[in-house]
């Protein structure tokens, strides 16, 4: 199994270069708030008194919820709209 050098770009990883906070902020922006996001990913942290900070705390402690959030980000291709240059 080959390991990748730490500074080598990850061309096939759409999450590369994005923090969880950036991913969450882009999703909230895309859907126009937490309520519509909660309809896509039914998590209490998105529907009950939501905030970026409390949602990040939950997502960092709950791998399956983080995975769902990251998968939606990839599905919507928000990594292409997030201000990051695309690799050629």
MDTraj code that builds the backbone (N, CA, C; nanometers):
import mdtraj as md
import numpy as np

residues = "UNK UNK UNK UNK UNK UNK UNK UNK UNK UNK UNK UNK UNK UNK UNK UNK UNK UNK UNK UNK UNK UNK UNK UNK UNK UNK UNK UNK UNK UNK UNK UNK UNK UNK UNK UNK UNK UNK UNK UNK UNK UNK UNK UNK UNK UNK UNK UNK UNK UNK UNK UNK UNK UNK UNK UNK UNK UNK UNK UNK UNK UNK UNK UNK UNK UNK UNK UNK UNK UNK UNK UNK UNK UNK UNK UNK UNK UNK UNK UNK UNK UNK UNK UNK UNK UNK UNK UNK".split()
xyz = np.array([
    [0.0845, -0.1175, 0.0000],
    [0.0000, 0.0000, 0.0000],
    [0.0890, 0.1238, 0.0000],
    [0.0750, 0.2048, -0.1014],
    [0.1585, 0.3245, -0.1151],
    [0.1017, 0.4380, -0.0311],
    [0.1889, 0.5090, 0.0357],
    [0.1455, 0.6257, 0.1113],
    [0.1801, 0.7496, 0.0325],
    [0.0992, 0.8520, 0.0494],
    [0.1177, 0.9746, -0.0239],
    [0.2009, 1.0723, 0.0576],
    [0.2894, 1.1447, -0.0089],
    [0.3697, 1.2455, 0.0594],
    [0.2774, 1.3542, 0.1145],
    [0.3072, 1.4100, 0.2318],
    [0.2175, 1.5062, 0.2944],
    [0.1873, 1.6303, 0.2101],
    [0.2814, 1.6770, 0.1307],
    [0.2600, 1.7985, 0.0531],
    [0.2124, 1.7727, -0.0895],
    [0.1912, 1.6483, -0.1238],
    [0.1471, 1.6132, -0.2577],
    [-0.0036, 1.6369, -0.2689],
    [-0.0496, 1.7050, -0.3767],
    [-0.1931, 1.7317, -0.3894],
    [-0.2736, 1.6029, -0.4047],
    [-0.3937, 1.6058, -0.3526],
    [-0.4840, 1.4912, -0.3617],
    [-0.5874, 1.5210, -0.4704],
    [-0.5505, 1.4948, -0.5952],
    [-0.6332, 1.5325, -0.7092],
    [-0.7708, 1.4673, -0.7095],
    [-0.7839, 1.3491, -0.6554],
    [-0.9113, 1.2776, -0.6595],
    [-0.9935, 1.2921, -0.5322],
    [-0.9517, 1.3784, -0.4416],
    [-1.0235, 1.3962, -0.3159],
    [-1.0920, 1.5327, -0.3159],
    [-1.2245, 1.5371, -0.3403],
    [-1.2943, 1.6660, -0.3456],
    [-1.2981, 1.7383, -0.2110],
    [-1.2705, 1.6687, -0.1025],
    [-1.2706, 1.7328, 0.0295],
    [-1.1363, 1.7969, 0.0623],
    [-1.0346, 1.7668, -0.0174],
    [-0.9004, 1.8186, 0.0100],
    [-0.9008, 1.9714, 0.0085],
    [-0.8477, 2.0286, 0.1137],
    [-0.8382, 2.1734, 0.1232],
    [-0.9568, 2.2384, 0.1923],
    [-1.0579, 2.1617, 0.2262],
    [-1.1760, 2.2145, 0.2947],
    [-1.1774, 2.1684, 0.4393],
    [-1.2057, 2.2599, 0.5290],
    [-1.2268, 2.2225, 0.6684],
    [-1.3726, 2.1828, 0.6855],
    [-1.4030, 2.1145, 0.7927],
    [-1.5415, 2.0778, 0.8212],
    [-1.6265, 2.2047, 0.8339],
    [-1.5707, 2.3080, 0.8920],
    [-1.6454, 2.4333, 0.9061],
    [-1.6793, 2.4926, 0.7690],
    [-1.5841, 2.4923, 0.6773],
    [-1.6108, 2.5437, 0.5428],
    [-1.7188, 2.4613, 0.4727],
    [-1.7114, 2.3303, 0.4872],
    [-1.8107, 2.2415, 0.4263],
    [-1.9498, 2.2739, 0.4807],
    [-1.9610, 2.2864, 0.6123],
    [-2.0898, 2.3156, 0.6746],
    [-2.1414, 2.4526, 0.6319],
    [-2.0547, 2.5522, 0.6312],
    [-2.0964, 2.6873, 0.5906],
    [-2.1445, 2.6900, 0.4458],
    [-2.0772, 2.6179, 0.3575],
    [-2.1200, 2.6122, 0.2173],
    [-2.2539, 2.5409, 0.2028],
    [-2.2767, 2.4357, 0.2802],
    [-2.4054, 2.3659, 0.2758],
    [-2.5182, 2.4557, 0.3268],
    [-2.4943, 2.5249, 0.4374],
    [-2.5964, 2.6152, 0.4930],
    [-2.6264, 2.7268, 0.3929],
    [-2.5232, 2.7796, 0.3307],
    [-2.5414, 2.8848, 0.2306],
    [-2.6187, 2.8317, 0.1099],
    [-2.5825, 2.7124, 0.0643],
    [-2.6473, 2.6521, -0.0525],
    [-2.7977, 2.6332, -0.0287],
    [-2.8324, 2.5847, 0.0891],
    [-2.9732, 2.5573, 0.1195],
    [-3.0469, 2.6783, 0.1762],
    [-2.9754, 2.7842, 0.2084],
    [-3.0415, 2.9039, 0.2592],
    [-3.0770, 2.8944, 0.4060],
    [-3.0039, 2.8154, 0.4806],
    [-3.0269, 2.8042, 0.6246],
    [-3.0225, 2.6603, 0.6725],
    [-3.0343, 2.6483, 0.8041],
    [-3.0279, 2.5156, 0.8646],
    [-3.1546, 2.4334, 0.8424],
    [-3.2720, 2.4986, 0.8402],
    [-3.3975, 2.4235, 0.8264],
    [-3.4015, 2.3428, 0.6966],
    [-3.3696, 2.4035, 0.5821],
    [-3.3686, 2.3229, 0.4593],
    [-3.2586, 2.2158, 0.4601],
    [-3.1452, 2.2460, 0.5232],
    [-3.0385, 2.1466, 0.5344],
    [-3.0863, 2.0279, 0.6184],
    [-3.1618, 2.0562, 0.7245],
    [-3.2136, 1.9503, 0.8116],
    [-3.3108, 1.8584, 0.7368],
    [-3.3739, 1.9094, 0.6328],
    [-3.4619, 1.8242, 0.5516],
    [-3.3808, 1.7274, 0.4669],
    [-3.2591, 1.7663, 0.4318],
    [-3.1710, 1.6796, 0.3531],
    [-3.0985, 1.5789, 0.4410],
    [-3.0531, 1.6266, 0.5570],
    [-2.9833, 1.5414, 0.6539],
    [-3.0550, 1.5625, 0.7874],
    [-3.1437, 1.4720, 0.8240],
    [-3.2244, 1.4926, 0.9451],
    [-3.1450, 1.4712, 1.0744],
    [-3.0701, 1.5735, 1.1114],
    [-2.9926, 1.5707, 1.2351],
    [-3.0463, 1.6775, 1.3295],
    [-3.0552, 1.6437, 1.4547],
    [-3.1059, 1.7374, 1.5540],
    [-3.0199, 1.8639, 1.5615],
    [-2.8899, 1.8506, 1.5377],
    [-2.8018, 1.9677, 1.5436],
    [-2.8328, 2.0675, 1.4322],
    [-2.9043, 2.0238, 1.3275],
    [-2.9440, 2.1130, 1.2191],
    [-3.0861, 2.1656, 1.2374],
    [-3.1662, 2.0993, 1.3211],
    [-3.3075, 2.1361, 1.3319],
    [-3.3473, 2.1978, 1.4651],
    [-3.2715, 2.1730, 1.5700],
    [-3.3084, 2.2227, 1.7019],
    [-3.2040, 2.3225, 1.7521],
    [-3.2377, 2.4507, 1.7454],
    [-3.1474, 2.5576, 1.7897],
    [-3.0094, 2.5454, 1.7249],
    [-3.0050, 2.5418, 1.5909],
    [-2.8790, 2.5154, 1.5222],
    [-2.7832, 2.6352, 1.5209],
    [-2.6567, 2.6039, 1.5209],
    [-2.5515, 2.7028, 1.4988],
    [-2.4336, 2.6288, 1.4370],
    [-2.3460, 2.7050, 1.3752],
    [-2.2268, 2.6435, 1.3159],
    [-2.1460, 2.5761, 1.4264],
    [-2.1267, 2.6463, 1.5376],
    [-2.0426, 2.5942, 1.6454],
    [-2.0984, 2.4638, 1.7041],
    [-2.2276, 2.4618, 1.7364],
    [-2.2845, 2.3408, 1.7968],
    [-2.2884, 2.2255, 1.6963],
    [-2.3144, 2.2573, 1.5707],
    [-2.3162, 2.1529, 1.4681],
    [-2.1775, 2.0937, 1.4472],
    [-2.0752, 2.1799, 1.4467],
    [-1.9380, 2.1300, 1.4326],
    [-1.9012, 2.0380, 1.5480],
    [-1.9398, 2.0757, 1.6687],
    [-1.9109, 1.9924, 1.7859],
    [-1.9719, 1.8541, 1.7678],
    [-2.0985, 1.8492, 1.7261],
    [-2.1664, 1.7216, 1.7065],
    [-2.1019, 1.6414, 1.5933],
    [-2.0773, 1.7055, 1.4800],
    [-2.0215, 1.6350, 1.3646],
    [-1.8825, 1.5794, 1.3930],
    [-1.8042, 1.6507, 1.4722],
    [-1.6696, 1.6027, 1.5050],
    [-1.6732, 1.4812, 1.5973],
    [-1.7786, 1.4690, 1.6775],
    [-1.7908, 1.3568, 1.7711],
    [-1.8671, 1.2387, 1.7122],
    [-1.9311, 1.2593, 1.5955],
    [-2.0206, 1.1582, 1.5405],
    [-1.9808, 1.1271, 1.3961],
    [-1.8941, 1.0275, 1.3776],
    [-1.8416, 0.9985, 1.2439],
    [-1.9476, 0.9732, 1.1362],
    [-2.0552, 0.9001, 1.1700],
    [-2.1563, 0.8713, 1.0677],
    [-2.2266, 0.9991, 1.0219],
    [-2.2486, 1.0937, 1.1118],
    [-2.3136, 1.2205, 1.0757],
    [-2.2189, 1.3063, 0.9913],
    [-2.0918, 1.3046, 1.0268],
    [-1.9923, 1.3789, 0.9485],
    [-1.9849, 1.3220, 0.8074],
    [-1.9869, 1.1902, 0.7965],
    [-1.9823, 1.1256, 0.6657],
    [-2.1020, 1.1660, 0.5808],
    [-2.2202, 1.1674, 0.6388],
    [-2.3404, 1.2082, 0.5649],
    [-2.3275, 1.3520, 0.5155],
    [-2.2741, 1.4388, 0.6001],
    [-2.2571, 1.5793, 0.5652],
    [-2.1557, 1.5943, 0.4515],
    [-2.0448, 1.5246, 0.4623],
    [-1.9417, 1.5309, 0.3580],
    [-1.9934, 1.4719, 0.2266],
    [-2.0715, 1.3650, 0.2330],
    [-2.1258, 1.3034, 0.1122],
    [-2.2231, 1.3967, 0.0409],
    [-2.3037, 1.4706, 0.1167],
    [-2.3949, 1.5673, 0.0553],
    [-2.3152, 1.6791, -0.0116],
    [-2.2109, 1.7251, 0.0543],
    [-2.1226, 1.8278, -0.0013],
    [-2.0651, 1.7818, -0.1354],
    [-2.0203, 1.6566, -0.1415],
    [-1.9644, 1.6016, -0.2648],
    [-2.0733, 1.5839, -0.3704],
    [-2.1879, 1.5315, -0.3304],
    [-2.2989, 1.5088, -0.4237],
    [-2.3411, 1.6387, -0.4920],
    [-2.3431, 1.7477, -0.4165],
    [-2.3832, 1.8774, -0.4707],
    [-2.2700, 1.9472, -0.5467],
    [-2.1505, 1.8870, -0.5406],
    [-2.0315, 1.9426, -0.6051],
    [-2.0015, 2.0846, -0.5576],
    [-2.0246, 2.1100, -0.4298],
    [-1.9974, 2.2419, -0.3739],
    [-1.8485, 2.2705, -0.3677],
    [-1.7670, 2.1669, -0.3756],
    [-1.6221, 2.1873, -0.3773],
    [-1.5797, 2.2643, -0.5020],
    [-1.6609, 2.2611, -0.6062],
    [-1.6307, 2.3359, -0.7281],
    [-1.6695, 2.4826, -0.7132],
    [-1.7592, 2.5130, -0.6200],
    [-1.8092, 2.6486, -0.6012],
    [-1.7494, 2.7152, -0.4785],
    [-1.6660, 2.6447, -0.4057],
    [-1.6165, 2.6941, -0.2785],
    [-1.4978, 2.7876, -0.2869],
    [-1.4663, 2.8377, -0.4036],
    [-1.3562, 2.9305, -0.4159],
    [-1.2197, 2.8638, -0.4267],
    [-1.2188, 2.7322, -0.4355],
    [-1.0930, 2.6589, -0.4505],
    [-1.0681, 2.6368, -0.5989],
    [-0.9487, 2.6619, -0.6476],
    [-0.9209, 2.6364, -0.7891],
    [-0.9249, 2.4869, -0.8176],
    [-0.9804, 2.4518, -0.9318],
    [-0.9856, 2.3101, -0.9695],
    [-0.8501, 2.2664, -1.0213],
    [-0.8134, 2.1444, -0.9907],
    [-0.6872, 2.0883, -1.0394],
    [-0.7031, 2.0472, -1.1844],
    [-0.5957, 2.0612, -1.2576],
    [-0.6010, 2.0203, -1.3992],
    [-0.5351, 1.8869, -1.4199],
])
top = md.Topology()
chain = top.add_chain()
for i, resn in enumerate(residues, 1):
    res = top.add_residue(resn, chain, resSeq=i)
    for name in ("N", "CA", "C"):
        top.add_atom(name, md.element.get_by_symbol(name[0]), res)
traj = md.Trajectory(xyz[None], top)
